[in-house]
Amino acid sequence: MAKQIFARHTVSVIFTLAVIWGANSWNWDPLLIAFGVLSVLLVAWICHRMDVIDHESQPFHLTLRLPAYYAWLIKQIVLSNIDVVKRVWRSDSSSSAVLARLPVEQSTDVGRVIYANSVNLTPGTLVVELSNTQMLVHALTQESITELQQGEMSRKVTELEG
């Protein structure tokens, strides 16, 4: 059973590396394809030899849920960008920095990191400190903190985490 799980994670690493390589390489010359295949297999073999492929380094269970989460997160990033740009252009005093501690409801390290990174990717907010139960967030406005306190992002990450 452990070998089967390990093999599934290894195949997932190979697939992920191949997709990343393919997305970044638009020249489909046979020699470049051969180099790409060799480099993907070499990296997968090195990871296997280093014994770093497991459920945390390659969270296979997240793979199918990630596209929907990324679509939602991109929408949030765009909306936050628009809000920050409006505040800068208006140059009014509606921006007042706020620090707040928010609960972290994710049960795994991967979930907590995804949540913190999602907050960091959203313009106007930054995670200053992260622990197993809470995080300290700096925001440009109280509205950003209030939105995080409402918990939609936390719920989305918890759903992603499974």
C-alpha positions as MATLAB code, in Angstrom:
seq = 'MAKQIFARHTVSVIFTLAVIWGANSWNWDPLLIAFGVLSVLLVAWICHRMDVIDHESQPFHLTLRLPAYYAWLIKQIVLSNIDVVKRVWRSDSSSSAVLARLPVEQSTDVGRVIYANSVNLTPGTLVVELSNTQMLVHALTQESITELQQGEMSRKVTELEG';
ca = [
       0.000    0.000    0.000;
       2.768    2.479    0.921;
       4.559    1.791   -2.389;
       1.318    2.403   -4.283;
       0.796    5.750   -2.545;
       4.446    6.643   -3.136;
       4.120    5.735   -6.808;
       0.984    7.890   -7.126;
       2.834   10.875   -5.646;
       5.828   10.261   -7.919;
       3.586   10.135  -10.994;
       1.912   13.323   -9.787;
       5.307   15.047   -9.453;
       6.273   13.927  -12.960;
       2.952   15.148  -14.359;
       3.208   18.504  -12.556;
       6.771   19.076  -13.721;
       5.828   18.124  -17.289;
       2.890   20.542  -17.306;
       5.063   23.370  -15.951;
       7.764   22.597  -18.509;
       5.220   22.413  -21.335;
       3.574   25.683  -20.326;
       6.941   27.455  -20.359;
       8.296   25.898  -23.546;
       6.507   26.894  -26.725;
       9.141   25.461  -29.055;
       8.169   21.887  -29.875;
      11.462   20.866  -31.472;
      12.016   17.100  -30.909;
      15.414   17.754  -29.326;
      13.887   20.191  -26.804;
      11.092   17.747  -26.034;
      13.686   15.050  -25.377;
      15.609   17.412  -23.066;
      12.364   18.285  -21.301;
      11.455   14.638  -20.745;
      14.965   13.864  -19.520;
      15.023   16.827  -17.147;
      11.583   15.974  -15.705;
      12.618   12.347  -15.148;
      15.969   13.408  -13.654;
      14.305   15.768  -11.178;
      11.727   13.105  -10.238;
      14.528   10.545   -9.742;
      16.523   12.993   -7.565;
      13.402   13.714   -5.478;
      12.833    9.960   -5.121;
      16.447    9.380   -4.034;
      16.207   12.230   -1.520;
      12.976   10.709   -0.192;
      11.129   14.030   -0.372;
       8.043   12.921   -2.279;
       5.135   12.414    0.099;
       1.600   13.653    0.706;
       2.811   17.076    1.900;
       5.372   17.814   -0.794;
       2.933   16.690   -3.490;
      -0.592   17.067   -2.070;
      -2.324   14.845   -4.633;
      -5.679   15.237   -2.884;
      -5.685   18.962   -3.733;
      -5.061   18.540   -7.450;
      -8.681   18.347   -8.580;
      -9.888   21.122   -6.264;
      -7.145   23.639   -7.076;
      -8.488   25.042  -10.390;
     -11.781   26.174   -8.819;
      -9.947   27.658   -5.830;
      -7.460   29.457   -8.097;
     -10.329   30.928  -10.144;
     -11.960   32.234   -6.957;
      -8.626   33.559   -5.626;
      -7.798   35.345   -8.886;
     -11.175   37.088   -8.707;
     -10.403   38.201   -5.128;
      -6.953   39.449   -6.171;
      -8.434   41.494   -9.028;
     -11.134   42.994   -6.772;
      -8.533   43.874   -4.115;
      -6.275   45.421   -6.759;
      -9.124   47.619   -7.942;
      -9.882   48.678   -4.362;
      -6.247   49.574   -3.613;
      -5.886   51.494   -6.889;
      -9.074   53.468   -6.172;
      -7.770   54.417   -2.744;
      -4.403   55.510   -4.171;
      -5.978   57.555   -6.983;
      -8.448   59.267   -4.673;
      -5.620   59.970   -2.234;
      -8.153   60.294    0.531;
      -7.583   59.294    4.099;
      -9.781   56.181    3.874;
      -6.705   53.999    4.307;
      -5.685   53.435    7.880;
      -3.441   50.497    8.636;
      -4.892   47.871   10.945;
      -3.359   44.876   12.718;
      -5.638   42.041   13.797;
      -5.350   38.468   15.027;
      -7.549   36.064   13.115;
      -8.288   32.414   13.890;
      -6.780   29.744   11.641;
      -9.190   26.838   11.232;
      -7.152   24.687    8.833;
      -6.068   21.343   10.232;
      -2.901   20.727    8.182;
       0.292   22.671    7.624;
      -0.447   22.760    3.882;
      -3.874   24.277    4.573;
      -2.462   26.931    6.895;
       0.232   27.865    4.381;
      -2.296   28.079    1.533;
      -4.496   30.320    3.688;
      -1.623   32.613    4.686;
      -0.321   32.794    1.112;
      -3.817   33.571   -0.169;
      -4.063   36.480    2.261;
      -0.599   37.666    1.181;
      -1.515   37.481   -2.510;
      -4.531   39.702   -1.943;
      -3.353   43.333   -2.284;
      -3.689   45.398    0.852;
      -3.223   42.501    3.292;
      -0.170   40.773    4.693;
       0.264   37.943    7.195;
       2.885   39.060    9.704;
       2.808   35.995   11.956;
       1.324   32.507   11.583;
       0.804   29.831   14.210;
      -1.308   26.677   14.344;
      -4.332   28.506   15.758;
      -4.094   32.140   14.648;
      -2.396   34.628   12.375;
      -1.531   38.275   12.725;
      -2.662   40.217    9.651;
      -1.717   43.746    8.608;
      -4.280   45.419    6.338;
      -4.551   48.832    4.742;
      -8.180   49.182    5.801;
     -10.575   47.940    8.444;
     -12.814   46.690    5.612;
     -10.132   44.206    4.566;
      -9.913   42.852    8.117;
     -13.703   42.675    8.365;
     -13.849   40.719    5.121;
     -11.272   38.249    6.439;
     -13.149   37.980    9.738;
     -16.298   37.023    7.823;
     -14.336   33.919    6.904;
     -15.064   33.270    3.227;
     -11.382   32.783    2.370;
     -10.874   30.525    5.389;
     -13.899   28.416    4.390;
     -12.659   28.113    0.802;
      -9.227   26.942    1.988;
     -10.807   24.486    4.441;
     -12.942   23.065    1.596;
      -9.824   22.826   -0.575;
      -7.957   21.068    2.192;
     -10.690   18.444    2.391;
];
